[in-house]
Amino acid sequence: MSEPTSIQESARQKPALWTKQFVTLTLASFLLFLNLQMLLSTFSMHIKSNLHGGDMQVSLATSVFAVTAIVARLLTSSWIKRWSKDAVLTAGLIIAAASTALAALPESVAPLLVMRAIYGLGFGIGSTVIPTLVSQIIPPQRMGEGIGYFGLSTSLAMSIGPATGMSIMKEYGFTTLAIIGVGAVLCMFPMLLLSGAYKLGGKRKEAAASQQAQRMEQADMAKQASAGAVRSRSIWRFTILFPALLNMLISITYSGILSFIAVYGEELQLAQVGLFFMFNALTILLVRPIAGKIFDRKGPLVVLLPAAAFVIVSMIVLSYTTNMLTLIVSALLYGAGFGSIQPTLQAWMLRSASKEQYGVVNGIFYNATDLGVSIGAIVLGVIVTFSSYSMMYRLSSLFMVIFLLAIAGFAWKQKSKAQDGQSAVQ
């Protein structure tokens, strides 16, 4: 009788993850990133076919948005301190919706880039506040699992959005696509209001959350002190900034897919190139929850090492693609790698921070993503200009080789520290 009782008690003690606010904020994040991905993936076709631009202008459309999103995230923390999270989030979503609608109006590339810059401000705000709210309601002992499930919103949007956007644009044009994008953002408002998720950003709630975070941080510090561990700058360097750097590297590879796979498919005469994103989504759905649970039990390195290898192989297969079969194989491999890496890196960063630092840490994580996308759009765009799409994808795999070497070096350093610690004890 004791064993079933202990199982029931552990189940009752396990803190709830799937609350109404968690589900709503996850869906809201999906809609925001769906708006982004539907339009971002189609700008290459829109700029080349409708506005008669070139590869470098396609790259600028991606990098300009990413730069302003980074700036917005850097400022969001100070705005939240001055106003409530609700007010800042509302302003960001309004900016995102308005600039999406206006993106359909320009008849040349220059004003379109202005719209993309403005959109980056709104998206940067929204993609900082929503993850911060989610991070504050995920139980710390389920952080990897929670971020894994929440991250599905981003990954699914990254996978479904481009294929959906390309399909809508081919059938109905860019203006219709922009209108649908606006609708995705506007749907977020009633969802957040009805669920009560907005109240999470209120001043009273923030004060209570701050007090609770302080109590939890003090308890954590007491545990660490008893174990002889001390927070230092090295923790920030290796558990916050190091994962952010890794996130930037994988985002460079994603930038090449997002910016150029549509025109790459046209060059290869693959009519259904959008299937890449659908099969990518399939593996992301399968691996993301599993990767989160493995992270909670065994740490980040067990997940990151094989996942990086998957992405490298995916880029090489994509660079030699001549038919739909190899395109699908590349998509499945990329989904397995990308879908494991990003939530693991984000959970790794959050697990090393206090709740009061979640906003800053999420900002660093998403800024690393946008910085990687921006760098990738420019660097890979230059490579395409002087070589080919195939060579560009081949060379983009080198960024993941750097990723893999960095992880291997980190693992070796951790192993050396553990061995030194054992030697000191003996």
Buried (B, 14 or more C-beta within 10 A) or exposed (E): EEEEEEEEEEEEEEEEBEBEBBBBBBBBBBBBBBBBBBBBBBBBBBBBBBBEBBBEBBBBBBBBBBBBBBBBBBBBBEBBEEBBBBBBBBBBBBBBBBBBBBBBEBEEBEBBBBBBBBBBBBBBBBBBBBBBBBBBBBEBEBBBBBBBBBBBBBBBBBBBBBBBBBBBBBEEEBEEBBBBBBEBBBBBBEBBEEBEBBEBBEEEBBEEBEEEBEEBBEEEBEEEEEEEEEEEEEEBEBBBBBBBBBBBBBBBBBBBBBBBBBBBBBEBEBEBBBBBBBBBBBBBBBBBBBBBBBBBEEBBBBBBBEBBBBBBBBBBBBBEBEEBEBBBBBBBBBBBBBBBBBBBBBBBBBBBBBBBBBBBBBBBBBBBBBBBBBBBBBBBBBBBEEEEBBEBBBBBBBBBBBBBEBBBEBBEEEEEEEEEEEEEEE
